[in-house]
Amino acid sequence: MTSRPAHPRSAYHPIRLLWPLMWLVLLAVVVLMIPYAQALFQWLAPDARQVIYQRADFTQLLGRHLLVVGVAASITITLGVLAGVIVTRQWGRDFLPLVAQLASLGQTFPPVAVLALAVPALGFGTVPIIVALVLYGLLPIVRNTIAGLKDVDPAVVSAAYGMGMTPGQILRQVELPLAAPVILAGIRTSVTINIATAALGATVGASNLGDPIIAGIVNANNAYIVQGAMVIALLAVSIDSIFEVFQRRLRSRTP
């Protein structure tokens, strides 16, 4: 009697690929239907004259929110991966403690404090919140890049050297592909956290999904707060589910 072959750990059921699409569809439906859901939100703020946030369209706020997070993520990924690569090279290992401490300091420093310090120098608007998101999102990427590169089997690297590959080729074609699932996990954490953190930009004039939350706090309007928080939460879940699909695919290609 032959035993049934075990499923490889890389197997990924196709139905799971639908989850990101489902979350994105739900996000789109909520954003488009909020202006028509006055009766639904009225019970959250029964004494308010207006329960639907109307200073800006939610589709515009969503686009601005994604833009801020996207720009910050691009900078953070570039800096974080580059720093992780540098400190795992033979010539850059002396900088490992310094880079790790600086990345940790960036996340432990409250984003609100970063905004307070950045506004006098950079002015109100989008730039201060991008600076805060970059500092806040560095640690997971730096840490996972270092961990992923350190976990690459030295025998594989030695074999690559034996084949005549240069250090640059080994990094690009061997180390980074093998470390990619771990690095992507750090990027996933960084971006997901910053989707929520970006709402603080509304306090310094960066229009995004934080606008209805801040307006709701100022005006004691719970309906505004729920609308902003609900869209941010759905956006975070949608992006996180997309990252999960890519992460599983990378793991399936890693021997």
Wavefront OBJ file of the C-alpha trace (Angstrom):
o trace
v 0.000 0.000 0.000
v 1.543 3.235 -1.138
v 1.342 6.217 1.119
v -0.212 9.385 -0.131
v 2.385 12.034 -0.990
v 2.415 14.858 1.464
v 1.402 18.229 0.190
v 4.370 20.573 -0.072
v 4.420 23.338 2.457
v 4.287 25.762 -0.472
v 0.831 24.602 -1.535
v -1.582 27.499 -1.579
v -5.288 26.914 -2.088
v -6.629 29.063 -4.949
v -9.643 30.127 -2.868
v -7.314 32.152 -0.658
v -6.384 34.269 -3.643
v -9.942 35.607 -3.576
v -9.612 37.108 -0.098
v -7.731 40.260 -1.219
v -10.303 40.804 -3.968
v -13.157 40.365 -1.508
v -11.664 42.893 0.913
v -11.020 45.379 -1.907
v -14.586 45.036 -3.148
v -15.915 45.567 0.383
v -13.679 48.630 0.761
v -14.980 50.083 -2.510
v -18.612 49.404 -1.556
v -18.213 51.064 1.865
v -16.462 54.136 0.411
v -19.132 54.585 -2.261
v -22.092 53.922 0.050
v -21.129 56.102 3.028
v -22.752 59.256 1.552
v -26.056 57.376 1.262
v -26.032 55.774 4.711
v -27.286 58.694 6.770
v -29.980 56.647 8.484
v -27.374 54.051 9.483
v -25.016 56.584 11.081
v -27.693 58.788 12.659
v -27.921 56.574 15.735
v -24.201 57.088 16.413
v -24.678 60.850 16.719
v -28.382 61.454 17.334
v -27.875 65.099 18.310
v -25.691 66.024 15.349
v -27.149 68.017 12.486
v -24.884 66.257 10.013
v -23.730 62.668 10.362
v -22.042 62.122 6.980
v -18.608 63.704 6.583
v -18.881 65.988 3.547
v -15.865 68.310 3.621
v -14.169 65.977 1.141
v -15.229 62.959 -0.859
v -14.161 59.652 0.668
v -12.713 58.468 -2.639
v -10.442 61.523 -2.662
v -9.452 60.986 0.965
v -8.682 57.334 0.208
v -6.513 58.324 -2.750
v -4.584 60.871 -0.685
v -4.132 58.358 2.104
v -2.738 55.769 -0.294
v -0.421 58.348 -1.844
v 1.087 59.331 1.510
v 1.514 55.724 2.613
v 2.903 54.733 -0.785
v 5.516 57.492 -0.876
v 6.561 56.792 2.712
v 6.710 53.042 2.023
v 8.901 53.550 -1.064
v 11.398 55.594 0.929
v 11.280 53.266 3.921
v 11.758 50.107 1.858
v 14.694 51.626 -0.015
v 16.431 52.840 3.145
v 15.574 49.773 5.233
v 16.702 47.149 2.722
v 19.821 49.135 1.823
v 20.767 49.493 5.504
v 20.154 45.779 6.080
v 22.332 44.840 3.125
v 25.165 47.148 4.176
v 25.420 45.859 7.746
v 25.426 42.222 6.598
v 28.423 42.763 4.315
v 31.884 42.027 5.659
v 32.915 45.675 5.367
v 29.765 47.027 7.008
v 29.268 44.756 10.012
v 30.771 47.287 12.391
v 27.749 49.526 11.726
v 25.211 46.850 12.700
v 24.679 48.025 16.318
v 24.358 51.663 15.209
v 21.840 50.914 12.450
v 19.785 48.657 14.732
v 19.680 51.312 17.463
v 18.725 54.095 15.047
v 15.935 51.997 13.538
v 14.637 51.102 17.002
v 14.763 54.741 18.071
v 12.689 55.748 15.061
v 9.838 53.451 16.081
v 9.978 54.186 19.797
v 9.810 57.934 19.128
v 6.075 58.780 19.013
v 4.845 59.904 15.562
v 3.020 62.809 17.192
v 6.321 64.052 18.595
v 7.945 63.693 15.169
v 5.150 65.779 13.676
v 5.521 68.438 16.362
v 9.246 68.727 15.642
v 8.913 68.497 11.856
v 6.203 71.123 11.338
v 8.341 74.150 12.334
v 11.039 73.061 9.873
v 8.925 71.613 7.060
v 5.624 73.453 7.457
v 2.114 72.050 7.507
v 0.997 69.494 4.956
v 2.053 66.116 3.655
v 5.825 66.239 4.140
v 5.848 66.043 7.975
v 3.649 62.942 8.045
v 5.817 61.253 5.403
v 8.877 61.916 7.591
v 7.064 60.456 10.612
v 5.953 57.367 8.672
v 9.458 56.749 7.334
v 10.969 56.876 10.814
v 8.186 54.768 12.299
v 8.289 52.124 9.566
v 12.035 51.497 9.348
v 12.506 49.035 12.206
v 10.542 46.022 10.848
v 12.173 46.311 7.431
v 15.720 46.738 8.735
v 15.321 43.939 11.260
v 13.792 41.485 8.794
v 16.308 42.306 6.070
v 19.162 41.561 8.470
v 17.474 38.372 9.714
v 16.659 37.172 6.209
v 20.174 37.708 4.868
v 21.781 36.130 7.927
v 19.581 33.039 7.551
v 20.838 32.318 4.032
v 22.721 29.021 4.129
v 26.489 29.749 3.984
v 26.930 26.606 1.900
v 24.748 28.120 -0.819
v 26.836 31.300 -0.814
v 30.052 29.265 -0.926
v 28.708 27.283 -3.866
v 27.905 30.520 -5.670
v 31.450 31.748 -5.097
v 32.713 28.424 -6.414
v 30.728 28.982 -9.612
v 32.623 32.220 -10.159
v 29.850 34.645 -9.234
v 30.833 38.104 -7.998
v 29.642 39.400 -4.594
v 27.139 41.645 -6.331
v 25.747 38.760 -8.357
v 25.492 36.593 -5.259
v 23.580 39.320 -3.449
v 21.147 39.917 -6.305
v 20.681 36.380 -7.562
v 21.133 34.263 -4.424
v 20.879 36.080 -1.096
v 18.060 38.547 -1.769
v 15.787 35.983 -3.482
v 16.265 33.535 -0.591
v 15.719 36.277 2.005
v 12.763 37.802 0.129
v 9.958 36.105 2.156
v 11.415 37.358 5.450
v 12.064 40.836 4.033
v 8.519 41.012 2.664
v 7.159 40.101 6.099
v 8.888 43.175 7.511
v 7.571 45.353 4.700
v 4.079 43.975 5.310
v 4.230 44.885 8.995
v 5.636 48.347 8.281
v 3.065 49.283 5.640
v 0.078 47.904 7.565
v 1.002 49.817 10.713
v 1.609 53.016 8.765
v -1.804 52.874 7.098
v -3.299 53.555 10.525
v -0.525 55.924 11.639
v -0.980 58.080 8.523
v -4.288 59.312 9.939
v -2.270 61.567 12.259
v -1.377 63.626 9.204
v -4.795 65.259 9.456
v -3.572 67.086 12.569
v -0.933 68.943 10.513
v -2.976 69.704 7.426
v -2.306 66.553 5.389
v -5.751 65.706 4.042
v -6.429 61.971 4.216
v -8.714 59.471 5.931
v -7.732 60.971 9.261
v -9.810 64.078 8.445
v -13.211 62.658 9.491
v -11.675 61.150 12.639
v -10.157 64.455 13.753
v -13.345 66.315 12.808
v -15.372 63.797 14.801
v -13.172 64.242 17.866
v -13.344 68.048 17.652
v -17.115 68.114 17.126
v -17.963 65.146 19.383
v -19.445 63.394 16.356
v -19.061 59.635 16.667
v -20.431 59.067 13.174
v -17.485 60.892 11.602
v -15.034 58.894 13.706
v -16.587 55.557 12.743
v -16.598 56.450 9.034
v -12.914 57.331 8.976
v -11.861 54.427 11.198
v -13.926 51.920 9.218
v -12.372 52.873 5.876
v -8.846 52.853 7.346
v -9.420 49.417 8.896
v -10.720 47.968 5.619
v -7.799 49.501 3.738
v -5.301 47.995 6.186
v -6.900 44.542 5.960
v -7.011 44.726 2.151
v -3.339 45.674 1.820
v -2.325 43.094 4.422
v -4.175 40.325 2.548
v -2.438 41.313 -0.702
v 0.933 41.092 1.031
v -0.031 37.660 2.389
v -0.609 36.355 -1.132
v 2.765 37.622 -2.343
v 4.481 36.311 0.780
v 3.083 32.812 0.315
v 4.068 32.809 -3.338
v 7.618 33.791 -2.464
v 7.769 31.025 0.128
v 6.519 28.511 -2.428
v 9.436 29.379 -4.705
v 12.013 29.188 -1.934
v 13.646 25.761 -1.683
l 1 2 3 4 5 6 7 8 9 10 11 12 13 14 15 16 17 18 19 20 21 22 23 24 25 26 27 28 29 30 31 32 33 34 35 36 37 38 39 40 41 42 43 44 45 46 47 48 49 50 51 52 53 54 55 56 57 58 59 60 61 62 63 64 65 66 67 68 69 70 71 72 73 74 75 76 77 78 79 80 81 82 83 84 85 86 87 88 89 90 91 92 93 94 95 96 97 98 99 100 101 102 103 104 105 106 107 108 109 110 111 112 113 114 115 116 117 118 119 120 121 122 123 124 125 126 127 128 129 130 131 132 133 134 135 136 137 138 139 140 141 142 143 144 145 146 147 148 149 150 151 152 153 154 155 156 157 158 159 160 161 162 163 164 165 166 167 168 169 170 171 172 173 174 175 176 177 178 179 180 181 182 183 184 185 186 187 188 189 190 191 192 193 194 195 196 197 198 199 200 201 202 203 204 205 206 207 208 209 210 211 212 213 214 215 216 217 218 219 220 221 222 223 224 225 226 227 228 229 230 231 232 233 234 235 236 237 238 239 240 241 242 243 244 245 246 247 248 249 250 251 252 253 254 255
